[in-house]
Amino acid sequence: MAAQLKEATPKLYNFKPQELANTVWALATLDIHADSAFMAALLKEATPKLLHFKPQELANTVWALATLGIHADSAFMAALLKEDTLRMHNFNAQDVANTLWALATLGHTDGAFMAALLKQAKSQLRDLTPQALANTLWALATLGHTDESFLAALLKEATPRLRDFNPQNMANTVWALAKLRHYDVDFLAAFLKEAMPLLHDCISQALANAAWAPAALDHADDAFMAALLQQAAGMVSSFDAEGLPQLFQCMLWLEDQHSDVAAPAQLAAACKKAWMEERSNPQPSSVQLEVLAVVRQLLGCAGATSKQVTDDGLFSVDIAVQLPDGRRLAVEVDGPSHFLISPPGRLEGAALLRNRLLEARGWRVVSVPVMTGWVPHAKQGQQAARDYLLRLGVGPL
């Protein structure tokens, strides 16, 4: 195949739009990873011809690139999204779902395009398969883009079809809702009821996601949690360094809720070990040290310290302040990954759960957004930085 592709490379200029689209789609479908020279030539040839691609060919092309793990150059992506926008009204439900999944897989964000795509998708939700519904939620969460109206419509469509969701669809759905902080108590109750019989078919990461999500959404269901932790206990060795800490967060949340549900001892020990290893020897970043220096200038905050460990030894606070009245303040210096892209400035589910767990340990938590808050104010000088922290609530209230 490599020889055939090499031979075809100088002939790509003769390919019609449909032939170009079919070529990249076929490579992805057959899991053939062409060399970079061929793909660069194909995309270069395709860019000016995108205006002649049919809607399905546009969707198939970006799906194929994502499936192959190919990040096209900015010129190609700009041209592709321009054509998508112009002909989006002709996308069918699968075209929309494939495009969303592909953009999320490639990590390509474009707020205006996403808004338009969701508007198109909202009118076609009934035509999406259960997997496409779950993939759509996963894509939105991966991109950090939420739209409450769209999510409500999607869950309304998904509710009567929950029995058709497979274990991975279930896990992706609840993880996405938790990350996006979309809490629909009726949907979640129905969801967990349908998910419980599927727990024995879940892979380890799906179990971890399904345990973490209700904790992030602060939704109690002792029967579901007990069944999940029992299932997880029989699969301890299959969990990775990401899944075990997720389970541990769930266990901490259950304790904070004074739940009667407790994880089997072997599972609890493995999760705590992974949690502690992940947080061993924390070192402050340069930005955290910058914020710390300004925090110490505020009234009552001169004794602020960096990377203080909580009393139970389970958390390391970015900046800890013992206030004059005896209360403790945790200032968390949060980078872009802690926030949703849309709406901007909204903490995503994992950061919110972190804050909730710290609050249960006696800390008042203030999140300092690095890129959208701290950096622009710090550039204006010390006084602007101090005023900004005060507005966030850093210091005695």
Buried (B, 14 or more C-beta within 10 A) or exposed (E): EEEEBEEBBEEBEEBEBEEBBBBBBEBBEEEEBBEEEBBBBBBBBBBEBBEBBBBBBBBBBBBBBBBBEBEBEEEBBEBBBEBBBEBBEEBBBBBBBBBBBBBBBBEBBBEEBBEBBBBBBBEBBEBBBBBBBBBBBBBBBBBBBBBEEBBBBBBEBBBEBBEEBBBBBBBBBBBBBBBBBBBBEEBBEBBBEBBBEBBEEBBBBBBBBBBBBBBBBEBBBEEBBBBBBBBBBEBBEEBEEEBBBBBBBBBBBBBBBEBEBBBBEEBBEBBBEBBEEEBEEBEBEEBBEBBBEBBBBBEBBEEBBBBBEBEEEBBBBBBBBBBEEEEBBBBBBBEEEBBBBBEEEBBBBBBBBBBBBBEEBEBBBBBBBBEEBBEEBBEEEEEBBBEBBEEBBBBBE
